[in-house]
Amino acid sequence: MSKLFNKHTWLVLCVMSGIIITQLAEAASFDCAKAGTKVEHIICDTPEISKLDDELQFAYDKALKEASDSQGLVQLQRNWMRLRNECANPACLESKYLNRIDYFGKLSTTSTSSEIVAQANQRNVLDFRLRNDNGWAVCYDMIMNLNSMQPDIPSFATELVFNPKMKQFSWPDWQELNVLDYLDVVYEIENELMHLRPPKTMPFEEWKKKYLANIQAGAAGDFAVLARASAVWRPRLRMASVRLEKNGRLETVLGYVRNRDEAEWQKGIYTACPPEYGSHEVEQRVRECRRDYINRMNYKSLTGLSQGDHIFFFISETRSLRPLNSGRDPDGGASSVNSEHLFLHNGSAYLGFADITAMQISRVKRKDYSRPGWSATNYVSTSICDITAPYPRNSKE
């Protein structure tokens, strides 16, 4: 039959001796009878997603009537639909629709909706994308968050900012600790970061003397082989309780950095000397620019952001550490050696590692082992998705 069905049309078919009554969902933004793509079929075949499609169409039509820059809003919606069409399952679509509806709700409560359109419709619109889609809602939401916040490359590589409207994201409730009260713990952390095991470890008292001298001088000593070129030594240690999965047990984590201002320092370098790729001469020019910037900066005057923490799990009763280990899957995962953003998504903890090329999101699992007279606990991370770094794209094209 070549018949178009409206949203709540009932199709009655006589099959054998029974009668099947089927309600066909009709998405408001397109005709389900003409659905051609996989995404369109998912929308039409999933009543919950079809309803969200209705709600989004209503919100979009309302915003379009109120916007002074209607062409800009149309272009933004086309950009969003391109991202929506990359979904492969209903969970992905649900996340994208809910966040887009929330976005238009923000437009409707803004005094001049065209201001938001204009900000997001600048010449270079950044298009964050998933490089691998394993069906994780946190990855879809992070894409929506980044596309709504539009961080530039320096910000993307050094900090993680959440759209306040996306309530599913939050930070752990960090408690700042006095490093001097936890020198025995920091000693273990530093040995892990430098991959040292007995007998190569420095005796604690000798290490303590050098570490305190570093703090006093504000600069790294020779033993801190992993210190960055700034050599600034302003360590920070903090503690939080998180759940690795919803309704899971509370785990105590420590976040440690050698220079609490390093992210701001890195951001300044990326801003003054943006990454460039090409000939040897081009890359050499960037390196020279960065060396000059480092020589001119007064690092101790910097304050502000952290690009992440070295994450360790902490057993408070014994003041002992459990390092975070990368899984054995091909993509690996986070580890204590790398500085990571520890964040929460719907109450569960995840780790985000970002540089100028991509952001990797990892989940962490606790693994307990036991046998008579022996037990052990490991924390293993596994990469669940990669988000490609932004690249300039002219939104008018």
Secondary structure by P-SEA (a helix, b strand, c coil): cccccccbbbbbbbcccbbbbbbbbbbccccccccccaaaaaaaacaaaaaaaaaaaaaaaaaaaaccaaaaaaaaaaaaaaaaaacccaaaaaaaaaaaaaaaaaaaacccaaaaaaaaaccbbbbbbbccccccaaaaaaaaaaaaacccccccccccccccccccccccbbbbbcccccaaaaaaaaaaaacccccccccaaaaaaaaaaaaaaccccccccccccccccccccccccccccccccbbbbbbbbcccaaaaaaaaaaaacccccccaaaaaaaaaaaaaaaaacccccbbbbbcccbbbbbcccccbbbbbbbccccbbbbcccbbbbbbbcccbbbbbbbcccbbbbbbbbbbbbbcccccbbbbbbbbcccccccccccccc
